[in-house]
């Protein structure tokens, strides 16, 4: 019996040793390592191109990114040859709204069609079906988005998207704090706009949103000449700072924008469009490191959507890689069913017919101001205001960047604005935005050189999110 026990013990020891050695060999391989080789790399820092680059990715993060001499290829790594192609960090759209569809069903204040599309049902659908937008963003090369105003449920996307391997990173601000709330956006249990009418309301709202996990606090419109109201704004700013929440401000006039910066704004999410910016505003914005997001095309996007709804012209889809979701496409294709809407008066129809989709696409004042801010060295991020009528989740980023390029910003600098600066706006600079050691491997692969013409961003073939390389043709429904 003793001899039998010794044999059993010896057999068990050999078996344990075998599995230990097998496990050790298995863990020492580089099964989780992927290497991208041969592409021209723009790492998002603005440092220039790296020819014939090597990017080593381990467990979804950058282990090395640089020249072939800088980065050695680990044994047994999966190597992807991208010779002749171009790589940039994944794009960031620093201004979107998940509660908005790209049509007027989510903006009844602009064109009321609630008899056909009851707003609470629209809002509920938006809450329940964000994946179609996630797909459109990844298909367009966008790996991070900032929802700078919406229902409180948009805050939940921050965590759920982080756990979703087919969703961009999401930052969100939640409901907008404003002097002129509109009940038209309310649902039975939630609202988009919250009226700021006291210091107590300011404190309650900021503390509530901070407790829910908002990335920033959004102020929609200001009243620079209303001393009482601006006192409430100051309280909002102070409580936001206390909770380490950046202050985001919708300000389209120079006086509003100056007031916003004076009261602690860190992110201006629209262009100054009523007049040219002056030296005072440029210097105060630059000295405080405020990020300026011009959203050049959103205003005229409304006109494109109005023209489609009025039956003046079909909506001109600009979706080179067919990333747009089918529901949005159907909404805009069927827009002319509202051509008899009472809002389309004779005078309004004349305006719509005289609108030139090319010549009138961008405000000259906004273009002038963007160039002045760029020349002065003010940090600028790319944002589309996607979700507003005529500005679509995903592919709208191409036209926005191209409008910025026509304003005089070189393509090489636009790469930084659409990656590094966007991540900074989202307060995620430590995680993504540049292709540097320790950051998520969020990047896009292009056929053509984006530093020569930013329109070459349209030549995207693949998107990588945290090390997972996805073919564009396989991301969104076609």
One Martini backbone bead per residue (centre of mass of N, CA, C, O) as a GRO file, in nm:
protein
  478
    1UNK     BB    1   0.058   0.063  -0.021
    2UNK     BB    2   0.298   0.253   0.002
    3UNK     BB    3   0.392   0.211  -0.290
    4UNK     BB    4   0.132   0.321  -0.422
    5UNK     BB    5   0.147   0.605  -0.301
    6UNK     BB    6   0.420   0.681  -0.432
    7UNK     BB    7   0.323   0.657  -0.723
    8UNK     BB    8   0.095   0.865  -0.704
    9UNK     BB    9   0.272   1.104  -0.617
   10UNK     BB   10   0.461   1.100  -0.863
   11UNK     BB   11   0.242   1.140  -1.078
   12UNK     BB   12   0.132   1.410  -0.969
   13UNK     BB   13   0.398   1.569  -0.989
   14UNK     BB   14   0.431   1.540  -1.294
   15UNK     BB   15   0.163   1.674  -1.369
   16UNK     BB   16   0.214   1.950  -1.237
   17UNK     BB   17   0.477   2.011  -1.390
   18UNK     BB   18   0.354   2.010  -1.672
   19UNK     BB   19   0.144   2.242  -1.631
   20UNK     BB   20   0.347   2.454  -1.540
   21UNK     BB   21   0.519   2.454  -1.796
   22UNK     BB   22   0.288   2.511  -1.994
   23UNK     BB   23   0.196   2.778  -1.868
   24UNK     BB   24   0.469   2.922  -1.891
   25UNK     BB   25   0.489   2.910  -2.199
   26UNK     BB   26   0.220   3.054  -2.261
   27UNK     BB   27   0.285   3.333  -2.105
   28UNK     BB   28   0.559   3.396  -2.280
   29UNK     BB   29   0.404   3.476  -2.502
   30UNK     BB   30   0.273   3.706  -2.779
   31UNK     BB   31  -0.052   3.695  -2.815
   32UNK     BB   32  -0.115   4.019  -2.723
   33UNK     BB   33   0.060   4.106  -2.973
   34UNK     BB   34   0.074   4.393  -3.187
   35UNK     BB   35   0.196   4.487  -3.522
   36UNK     BB   36   0.261   4.790  -3.694
   37UNK     BB   37   0.384   4.817  -4.032
   38UNK     BB   38   0.508   5.085  -4.267
   39UNK     BB   39   0.375   5.334  -4.189
   40UNK     BB   40   0.278   5.658  -4.174
   41UNK     BB   41   0.329   5.859  -3.882
   42UNK     BB   42   0.082   6.033  -3.676
   43UNK     BB   43   0.078   6.091  -3.322
   44UNK     BB   44  -0.057   6.398  -3.239
   45UNK     BB   45   0.183   6.607  -3.142
   46UNK     BB   46   0.324   6.756  -3.407
   47UNK     BB   47   0.625   6.620  -3.487
   48UNK     BB   48   0.559   6.452  -3.731
   49UNK     BB   49   0.672   6.223  -3.950
   50UNK     BB   50   0.689   5.856  -3.969
   51UNK     BB   51   0.863   5.649  -4.142
   52UNK     BB   52   0.833   5.330  -4.135
   53UNK     BB   53   0.669   5.226  -3.897
   54UNK     BB   54   0.631   5.120  -3.543
   55UNK     BB   55   0.368   4.939  -3.363
   56UNK     BB   56   0.329   4.844  -3.028
   57UNK     BB   57   0.076   4.612  -2.896
   58UNK     BB   58  -0.039   4.567  -2.555
   59UNK     BB   59  -0.333   4.513  -2.430
   60UNK     BB   60  -0.437   4.787  -2.598
   61UNK     BB   61  -0.146   4.922  -2.579
   62UNK     BB   62   0.120   5.128  -2.602
   63UNK     BB   63   0.469   5.035  -2.623
   64UNK     BB   64   0.539   5.141  -2.925
   65UNK     BB   65   0.624   5.450  -3.123
   66UNK     BB   66   0.800   5.451  -3.441
   67UNK     BB   67   1.066   5.357  -3.558
   68UNK     BB   68   1.232   5.078  -3.646
   69UNK     BB   69   1.469   5.149  -3.442
   70UNK     BB   70   1.287   5.198  -3.181
   71UNK     BB   71   1.113   4.928  -3.254
   72UNK     BB   72   1.075   4.616  -3.149
   73UNK     BB   73   0.987   4.286  -3.234
   74UNK     BB   74   0.824   4.058  -3.090
   75UNK     BB   75   0.795   3.748  -3.036
   76UNK     BB   76   0.506   3.622  -3.183
   77UNK     BB   77   0.383   3.850  -3.317
   78UNK     BB   78   0.138   4.027  -3.471
   79UNK     BB   79   0.177   4.121  -3.810
   80UNK     BB   80   0.102   4.432  -3.980
   81UNK     BB   81   0.102   4.534  -4.310
   82UNK     BB   82   0.121   4.910  -4.393
   83UNK     BB   83   0.238   4.973  -4.649
   84UNK     BB   84   0.157   5.300  -4.780
   85UNK     BB   85   0.030   5.404  -4.527
   86UNK     BB   86  -0.171   5.578  -4.271
   87UNK     BB   87  -0.135   5.716  -3.932
   88UNK     BB   88  -0.364   5.801  -3.671
   89UNK     BB   89  -0.533   5.896  -3.444
   90UNK     BB   90  -0.817   5.892  -3.321
   91UNK     BB   91  -1.089   6.062  -3.344
   92UNK     BB   92  -1.245   6.373  -3.213
   93UNK     BB   93  -1.567   6.470  -3.101
   94UNK     BB   94  -1.625   6.771  -2.903
   95UNK     BB   95  -1.943   6.785  -3.035
   96UNK     BB   96  -2.234   6.635  -2.907
   97UNK     BB   97  -2.582   6.474  -2.937
   98UNK     BB   98  -2.771   6.199  -2.841
   99UNK     BB   99  -3.073   6.324  -2.845
  100UNK     BB  100  -3.001   6.374  -3.142
  101UNK     BB  101  -3.076   6.283  -3.498
  102UNK     BB  102  -3.054   6.512  -3.752
  103UNK     BB  103  -3.345   6.613  -3.693
  104UNK     BB  104  -3.664   6.760  -3.599
  105UNK     BB  105  -3.770   6.546  -3.390
  106UNK     BB  106  -3.539   6.673  -3.172
  107UNK     BB  107  -3.637   6.991  -3.277
  108UNK     BB  108  -3.927   7.151  -3.207
  109UNK     BB  109  -3.820   7.449  -3.198
  110UNK     BB  110  -3.755   7.453  -3.520
  111UNK     BB  111  -3.966   7.198  -3.595
  112UNK     BB  112  -4.291   7.103  -3.550
  113UNK     BB  113  -4.345   6.724  -3.529
  114UNK     BB  114  -4.519   6.585  -3.286
  115UNK     BB  115  -4.754   6.445  -3.436
  116UNK     BB  116  -4.546   6.236  -3.562
  117UNK     BB  117  -4.304   6.297  -3.331
  118UNK     BB  118  -4.297   6.229  -3.026
  119UNK     BB  119  -4.064   6.331  -2.812
  120UNK     BB  120  -4.054   6.106  -2.593
  121UNK     BB  121  -4.005   5.878  -2.804
  122UNK     BB  122  -3.747   5.985  -2.919
  123UNK     BB  123  -3.584   5.991  -2.654
  124UNK     BB  124  -3.613   5.690  -2.588
  125UNK     BB  125  -3.469   5.585  -2.841
  126UNK     BB  126  -3.199   5.722  -2.790
  127UNK     BB  127  -3.138   5.575  -2.525
  128UNK     BB  128  -3.171   5.267  -2.648
  129UNK     BB  129  -2.990   5.349  -2.944
  130UNK     BB  130  -2.654   5.411  -2.964
  131UNK     BB  131  -2.508   5.207  -3.159
  132UNK     BB  132  -2.553   5.346  -3.434
  133UNK     BB  133  -2.351   5.574  -3.356
  134UNK     BB  134  -2.105   5.415  -3.282
  135UNK     BB  135  -2.068   5.298  -3.563
  136UNK     BB  136  -2.043   5.569  -3.716
  137UNK     BB  137  -1.792   5.663  -3.569
  138UNK     BB  138  -1.594   5.428  -3.622
  139UNK     BB  139  -1.631   5.434  -3.934
  140UNK     BB  140  -1.511   5.750  -3.925
  141UNK     BB  141  -1.268   5.743  -3.690
  142UNK     BB  142  -1.420   5.771  -3.411
  143UNK     BB  143  -1.303   5.728  -3.053
  144UNK     BB  144  -1.429   6.015  -2.950
  145UNK     BB  145  -1.686   6.177  -2.739
  146UNK     BB  146  -1.874   6.490  -2.666
  147UNK     BB  147  -2.146   6.540  -2.460
  148UNK     BB  148  -2.271   6.888  -2.429
  149UNK     BB  149  -2.589   6.797  -2.408
  150UNK     BB  150  -2.856   6.649  -2.205
  151UNK     BB  151  -2.964   6.398  -2.067
  152UNK     BB  152  -2.889   6.209  -1.794
  153UNK     BB  153  -2.847   5.938  -1.961
  154UNK     BB  154  -2.578   6.025  -2.102
  155UNK     BB  155  -2.394   5.960  -1.855
  156UNK     BB  156  -2.408   5.644  -1.883
  157UNK     BB  157  -2.227   5.617  -2.142
  158UNK     BB  158  -1.948   5.641  -2.019
  159UNK     BB  159  -1.947   5.346  -1.901
  160UNK     BB  160  -2.076   5.162  -2.118
  161UNK     BB  161  -1.872   5.234  -2.345
  162UNK     BB  162  -1.613   5.134  -2.195
  163UNK     BB  163  -1.741   4.823  -2.209
  164UNK     BB  164  -1.751   4.866  -2.525
  165UNK     BB  165  -1.588   4.737  -2.812
  166UNK     BB  166  -1.817   4.919  -3.005
  167UNK     BB  167  -1.720   5.203  -2.864
  168UNK     BB  168  -1.669   5.502  -2.794
  169UNK     BB  169  -1.560   5.733  -2.611
  170UNK     BB  170  -1.734   5.899  -2.333
  171UNK     BB  171  -1.845   6.225  -2.275
  172UNK     BB  172  -2.044   6.416  -2.024
  173UNK     BB  173  -2.281   6.680  -1.900
  174UNK     BB  174  -2.572   6.701  -1.949
  175UNK     BB  175  -2.764   6.927  -1.854
  176UNK     BB  176  -2.855   7.249  -1.929
  177UNK     BB  177  -2.768   7.571  -1.820
  178UNK     BB  178  -3.024   7.835  -1.814
  179UNK     BB  179  -3.220   8.136  -1.873
  180UNK     BB  180  -3.404   7.961  -2.114
  181UNK     BB  181  -3.613   7.742  -2.066
  182UNK     BB  182  -3.770   7.454  -2.239
  183UNK     BB  183  -4.044   7.238  -2.225
  184UNK     BB  184  -4.021   7.093  -2.507
  185UNK     BB  185  -3.778   6.894  -2.379
  186UNK     BB  186  -3.954   6.741  -2.200
  187UNK     BB  187  -4.007   6.480  -1.981
  188UNK     BB  188  -4.155   6.316  -1.723
  189UNK     BB  189  -3.826   6.260  -1.595
  190UNK     BB  190  -3.685   6.480  -1.786
  191UNK     BB  191  -3.419   6.717  -1.895
  192UNK     BB  192  -3.222   6.947  -2.080
  193UNK     BB  193  -3.331   7.216  -1.950
  194UNK     BB  194  -3.213   7.443  -1.689
  195UNK     BB  195  -3.316   7.682  -1.477
  196UNK     BB  196  -3.135   7.972  -1.374
  197UNK     BB  197  -3.260   8.134  -1.053
  198UNK     BB  198  -3.024   8.054  -0.841
  199UNK     BB  199  -2.789   7.961  -0.619
  200UNK     BB  200  -2.925   7.700  -0.530
  201UNK     BB  201  -2.952   7.579  -0.813
  202UNK     BB  202  -2.655   7.575  -0.881
  203UNK     BB  203  -2.567   7.385  -0.655
  204UNK     BB  204  -2.757   7.147  -0.710
  205UNK     BB  205  -2.679   7.085  -1.005
  206UNK     BB  206  -2.376   7.037  -0.974
  207UNK     BB  207  -2.395   6.819  -0.753
  208UNK     BB  208  -2.567   6.625  -0.917
  209UNK     BB  209  -2.383   6.590  -1.168
  210UNK     BB  210  -2.133   6.502  -1.012
  211UNK     BB  211  -2.266   6.246  -0.884
  212UNK     BB  212  -2.323   6.124  -1.183
  213UNK     BB  213  -2.037   6.191  -1.356
  214UNK     BB  214  -1.965   6.439  -1.488
  215UNK     BB  215  -1.730   6.608  -1.677
  216UNK     BB  216  -1.919   6.863  -1.715
  217UNK     BB  217  -2.046   7.204  -1.727
  218UNK     BB  218  -2.334   7.347  -1.889
  219UNK     BB  219  -2.373   7.655  -2.059
  220UNK     BB  220  -2.668   7.811  -2.204
  221UNK     BB  221  -2.613   8.091  -2.233
  222UNK     BB  222  -2.594   8.448  -2.173
  223UNK     BB  223  -2.610   8.758  -1.949
  224UNK     BB  224  -2.395   9.009  -1.931
  225UNK     BB  225  -2.617   9.248  -1.825
  226UNK     BB  226  -2.701   9.044  -1.589
  227UNK     BB  227  -2.612   9.052  -1.272
  228UNK     BB  228  -2.779   8.835  -1.135
  229UNK     BB  229  -2.722   8.602  -1.328
  230UNK     BB  230  -2.407   8.616  -1.311
  231UNK     BB  231  -2.407   8.525  -1.017
  232UNK     BB  232  -2.503   8.237  -1.079
  233UNK     BB  233  -2.265   8.167  -1.262
  234UNK     BB  234  -2.045   8.198  -1.050
  235UNK     BB  235  -2.148   7.975  -0.870
  236UNK     BB  236  -2.126   7.751  -1.075
  237UNK     BB  237  -1.820   7.776  -1.115
  238UNK     BB  238  -1.731   7.727  -0.820
  239UNK     BB  239  -1.861   7.444  -0.787
  240UNK     BB  240  -1.721   7.311  -1.023
  241UNK     BB  241  -1.435   7.347  -0.917
  242UNK     BB  242  -1.475   7.192  -0.651
  243UNK     BB  243  -1.553   6.923  -0.844
  244UNK     BB  244  -1.373   6.912  -1.101
  245UNK     BB  245  -1.543   7.081  -1.327
  246UNK     BB  246  -1.578   7.176  -1.630
  247UNK     BB  247  -1.651   7.467  -1.817
  248UNK     BB  248  -1.921   7.499  -2.042
  249UNK     BB  249  -1.982   7.722  -2.333
  250UNK     BB  250  -2.247   7.883  -2.495
  251UNK     BB  251  -2.100   8.120  -2.730
  252UNK     BB  252  -2.166   8.359  -3.009
  253UNK     BB  253  -2.074   8.612  -2.876
  254UNK     BB  254  -1.839   8.824  -2.766
  255UNK     BB  255  -1.963   8.897  -2.492
  256UNK     BB  256  -2.016   8.608  -2.402
  257UNK     BB  257  -1.726   8.496  -2.431
  258UNK     BB  258  -1.593   8.684  -2.231
  259UNK     BB  259  -1.771   8.613  -1.989
  260UNK     BB  260  -1.700   8.316  -1.982
  261UNK     BB  261  -1.398   8.347  -1.922
  262UNK     BB  262  -1.432   8.520  -1.664
  263UNK     BB  263  -1.612   8.256  -1.540
  264UNK     BB  264  -1.428   7.980  -1.623
  265UNK     BB  265  -1.400   7.884  -1.896
  266UNK     BB  266  -1.265   7.589  -2.086
  267UNK     BB  267  -1.511   7.557  -2.306
  268UNK     BB  268  -1.579   7.656  -2.636
  269UNK     BB  269  -1.859   7.541  -2.856
  270UNK     BB  270  -1.826   7.808  -3.036
  271UNK     BB  271  -1.842   8.059  -3.239
  272UNK     BB  272  -1.772   8.373  -3.310
  273UNK     BB  273  -2.040   8.552  -3.515
  274UNK     BB  274  -2.102   8.876  -3.483
  275UNK     BB  275  -1.782   8.932  -3.466
  276UNK     BB  276  -1.476   9.026  -3.435
  277UNK     BB  277  -1.219   8.948  -3.270
  278UNK     BB  278  -1.017   9.060  -3.013
  279UNK     BB  279  -0.736   9.096  -2.832
  280UNK     BB  280  -0.857   9.053  -2.556
  281UNK     BB  281  -0.985   8.776  -2.612
  282UNK     BB  282  -0.737   8.627  -2.711
  283UNK     BB  283  -0.561   8.666  -2.454
  284UNK     BB  284  -0.755   8.542  -2.242
  285UNK     BB  285  -0.779   8.265  -2.375
  286UNK     BB  286  -0.479   8.190  -2.393
  287UNK     BB  287  -0.391   8.233  -2.089
  288UNK     BB  288  -0.624   8.006  -1.993
  289UNK     BB  289  -0.656   7.761  -2.202
  290UNK     BB  290  -0.887   7.783  -2.390
  291UNK     BB  291  -1.112   7.601  -2.575
  292UNK     BB  292  -1.182   7.612  -2.930
  293UNK     BB  293  -1.502   7.540  -3.093
  294UNK     BB  294  -1.641   7.623  -3.404
  295UNK     BB  295  -1.873   7.490  -3.560
  296UNK     BB  296  -1.921   7.571  -3.881
  297UNK     BB  297  -2.177   7.377  -4.008
  298UNK     BB  298  -2.442   7.373  -3.830
  299UNK     BB  299  -2.615   7.612  -3.925
  300UNK     BB  300  -2.644   7.512  -4.232
  301UNK     BB  301  -2.769   7.238  -4.164
  302UNK     BB  302  -3.050   7.345  -4.121
  303UNK     BB  303  -3.096   7.434  -4.414
  304UNK     BB  304  -3.076   7.152  -4.539
  305UNK     BB  305  -3.315   7.036  -4.374
  306UNK     BB  306  -3.529   7.238  -4.458
  307UNK     BB  307  -3.518   7.185  -4.764
  308UNK     BB  308  -3.608   6.891  -4.738
  309UNK     BB  309  -3.881   6.943  -4.586
  310UNK     BB  310  -3.985   7.155  -4.819
  311UNK     BB  311  -3.887   7.038  -5.112
  312UNK     BB  312  -3.637   7.186  -5.249
  313UNK     BB  313  -3.422   6.959  -5.149
  314UNK     BB  314  -3.222   6.720  -5.112
  315UNK     BB  315  -3.032   6.567  -4.902
  316UNK     BB  316  -2.669   6.594  -4.888
  317UNK     BB  317  -2.502   6.331  -4.860
  318UNK     BB  318  -2.187   6.293  -4.658
  319UNK     BB  319  -2.088   5.945  -4.702
  320UNK     BB  320  -1.820   5.779  -4.817
  321UNK     BB  321  -1.854   5.496  -4.613
  322UNK     BB  322  -2.134   5.423  -4.516
  323UNK     BB  323  -2.206   5.502  -4.184
  324UNK     BB  324  -2.485   5.563  -4.173
  325UNK     BB  325  -2.774   5.520  -4.039
  326UNK     BB  326  -3.088   5.417  -4.144
  327UNK     BB  327  -3.275   5.605  -3.982
  328UNK     BB  328  -3.154   5.875  -4.068
  329UNK     BB  329  -3.180   5.832  -4.369
  330UNK     BB  330  -3.492   5.808  -4.369
  331UNK     BB  331  -3.563   6.080  -4.250
  332UNK     BB  332  -3.427   6.253  -4.483
  333UNK     BB  333  -3.564   6.118  -4.729
  334UNK     BB  334  -3.866   6.184  -4.586
  335UNK     BB  335  -3.890   6.502  -4.537
  336UNK     BB  336  -4.114   6.606  -4.757
  337UNK     BB  337  -4.375   6.541  -4.584
  338UNK     BB  338  -4.339   6.860  -4.464
  339UNK     BB  339  -4.407   7.076  -4.697
  340UNK     BB  340  -4.696   7.174  -4.546
  341UNK     BB  341  -4.583   7.335  -4.334
  342UNK     BB  342  -4.654   7.632  -4.168
  343UNK     BB  343  -4.352   7.739  -4.156
  344UNK     BB  344  -4.365   7.759  -4.482
  345UNK     BB  345  -4.339   8.038  -4.591
  346UNK     BB  346  -4.278   8.245  -4.841
  347UNK     BB  347  -4.023   8.375  -4.717
  348UNK     BB  348  -3.885   8.112  -4.633
  349UNK     BB  349  -3.872   7.984  -4.915
  350UNK     BB  350  -3.686   8.199  -5.034
  351UNK     BB  351  -3.449   8.142  -4.851
  352UNK     BB  352  -3.412   7.842  -4.929
  353UNK     BB  353  -3.370   7.893  -5.240
  354UNK     BB  354  -3.117   8.101  -5.197
  355UNK     BB  355  -2.956   7.885  -5.083
  356UNK     BB  356  -2.608   7.793  -5.084
  357UNK     BB  357  -2.445   7.497  -5.013
  358UNK     BB  358  -2.157   7.631  -5.069
  359UNK     BB  359  -2.141   7.948  -5.018
  360UNK     BB  360  -2.334   7.919  -4.730
  361UNK     BB  361  -2.199   7.716  -4.520
  362UNK     BB  362  -2.006   7.954  -4.403
  363UNK     BB  363  -1.914   8.188  -4.191
  364UNK     BB  364  -1.708   8.453  -4.227
  365UNK     BB  365  -1.667   8.531  -3.933
  366UNK     BB  366  -1.589   8.250  -3.827
  367UNK     BB  367  -1.343   8.219  -4.007
  368UNK     BB  368  -1.184   8.465  -3.916
  369UNK     BB  369  -1.172   8.385  -3.613
  370UNK     BB  370  -1.025   8.119  -3.641
  371UNK     BB  371  -0.765   8.235  -3.765
  372UNK     BB  372  -0.697   8.424  -3.529
  373UNK     BB  373  -0.675   8.204  -3.313
  374UNK     BB  374  -0.458   8.038  -3.450
  375UNK     BB  375  -0.236   8.259  -3.484
  376UNK     BB  376  -0.230   8.298  -3.155
  377UNK     BB  377  -0.246   7.994  -3.013
  378UNK     BB  378  -0.514   7.877  -2.970
  379UNK     BB  379  -0.683   7.621  -2.861
  380UNK     BB  380  -0.813   7.363  -3.086
  381UNK     BB  381  -1.119   7.192  -3.158
  382UNK     BB  382  -1.305   6.936  -3.290
  383UNK     BB  383  -1.654   7.010  -3.377
  384UNK     BB  384  -2.004   6.955  -3.489
  385UNK     BB  385  -2.292   6.913  -3.344
  386UNK     BB  386  -2.410   6.647  -3.346
  387UNK     BB  387  -2.777   6.606  -3.418
  388UNK     BB  388  -2.835   6.828  -3.563
  389UNK     BB  389  -2.987   6.947  -3.815
  390UNK     BB  390  -2.772   6.821  -4.075
  391UNK     BB  391  -2.586   6.690  -3.841
  392UNK     BB  392  -2.399   6.398  -3.840
  393UNK     BB  393  -2.326   6.112  -3.705
  394UNK     BB  394  -1.980   6.110  -3.796
  395UNK     BB  395  -1.930   6.226  -4.113
  396UNK     BB  396  -1.926   6.540  -4.034
  397UNK     BB  397  -1.618   6.570  -3.972
  398UNK     BB  398  -1.509   6.621  -4.257
  399UNK     BB  399  -1.641   6.895  -4.323
  400UNK     BB  400  -1.531   7.044  -4.080
  401UNK     BB  401  -1.227   7.015  -4.141
  402UNK     BB  402  -1.243   7.141  -4.427
  403UNK     BB  403  -1.340   7.419  -4.330
  404UNK     BB  404  -1.088   7.475  -4.158
  405UNK     BB  405  -0.888   7.462  -4.391
  406UNK     BB  406  -1.019   7.699  -4.557
  407UNK     BB  407  -0.947   7.905  -4.316
  408UNK     BB  408  -0.610   7.824  -4.279
  409UNK     BB  409  -0.558   7.533  -4.174
  410UNK     BB  410  -0.341   7.305  -4.153
  411UNK     BB  411  -0.351   6.969  -4.170
  412UNK     BB  412  -0.135   6.902  -3.951
  413UNK     BB  413  -0.300   7.063  -3.727
  414UNK     BB  414  -0.572   6.916  -3.750
  415UNK     BB  415  -0.483   6.650  -3.633
  416UNK     BB  416  -0.448   6.762  -3.346
  417UNK     BB  417  -0.739   6.881  -3.310
  418UNK     BB  418  -0.871   6.578  -3.371
  419UNK     BB  419  -0.712   6.455  -3.107
  420UNK     BB  420  -0.553   6.583  -2.868
  421UNK     BB  421  -0.761   6.819  -2.813
  422UNK     BB  422  -1.009   6.641  -2.775
  423UNK     BB  423  -0.904   6.483  -2.530
  424UNK     BB  424  -0.872   6.732  -2.355
  425UNK     BB  425  -1.170   6.814  -2.352
  426UNK     BB  426  -1.244   6.521  -2.218
  427UNK     BB  427  -1.021   6.447  -2.005
  428UNK     BB  428  -0.816   6.208  -2.180
  429UNK     BB  429  -0.499   6.244  -2.226
  430UNK     BB  430  -0.390   5.980  -2.072
  431UNK     BB  431  -0.542   5.770  -2.283
  432UNK     BB  432  -0.567   5.967  -2.544
  433UNK     BB  433  -0.482   6.133  -2.881
  434UNK     BB  434  -0.210   5.975  -2.868
  435UNK     BB  435   0.084   5.782  -2.979
  436UNK     BB  436   0.173   5.665  -2.673
  437UNK     BB  437   0.301   5.540  -2.411
  438UNK     BB  438   0.018   5.382  -2.238
  439UNK     BB  439  -0.190   5.416  -2.447
  440UNK     BB  440  -0.437   5.374  -2.631
  441UNK     BB  441  -0.508   5.187  -2.930
  442UNK     BB  442  -0.610   5.461  -3.105
  443UNK     BB  443  -0.677   5.427  -3.458
  444UNK     BB  444  -0.600   5.507  -3.805
  445UNK     BB  445  -0.634   5.400  -4.148
  446UNK     BB  446  -0.483   5.525  -4.453
  447UNK     BB  447  -0.434   5.584  -4.795
  448UNK     BB  448  -0.392   5.894  -4.741
  449UNK     BB  449  -0.246   6.202  -4.683
  450UNK     BB  450  -0.348   6.420  -4.421
  451UNK     BB  451  -0.114   6.649  -4.440
  452UNK     BB  452  -0.202   6.752  -4.733
  453UNK     BB  453  -0.517   6.662  -4.687
  454UNK     BB  454  -0.794   6.635  -4.486
  455UNK     BB  455  -0.971   6.473  -4.694
  456UNK     BB  456  -0.801   6.200  -4.645
  457UNK     BB  457  -0.982   6.091  -4.412
  458UNK     BB  458  -1.177   5.940  -4.616
  459UNK     BB  459  -0.949   5.695  -4.663
  460UNK     BB  460  -1.049   5.497  -4.471
  461UNK     BB  461  -1.006   5.140  -4.357
  462UNK     BB  462  -0.931   5.160  -4.039
  463UNK     BB  463  -1.011   5.079  -3.693
  464UNK     BB  464  -0.872   5.134  -3.367
  465UNK     BB  465  -0.972   4.981  -3.045
  466UNK     BB  466  -0.786   4.883  -2.808
  467UNK     BB  467  -0.638   4.687  -3.043
  468UNK     BB  468  -0.886   4.671  -3.234
  469UNK     BB  469  -0.912   4.575  -3.568
  470UNK     BB  470  -1.124   4.747  -3.807
  471UNK     BB  471  -1.318   4.726  -4.071
  472UNK     BB  472  -1.516   4.949  -4.217
  473UNK     BB  473  -1.709   4.745  -4.373
  474UNK     BB  474  -1.781   4.598  -4.071
  475UNK     BB  475  -1.927   4.808  -3.883
  476UNK     BB  476  -2.154   4.916  -4.057
  477UNK     BB  477  -2.437   4.937  -4.198
  478UNK     BB  478  -2.514   4.886  -4.566
   0.00000   0.00000   0.00000
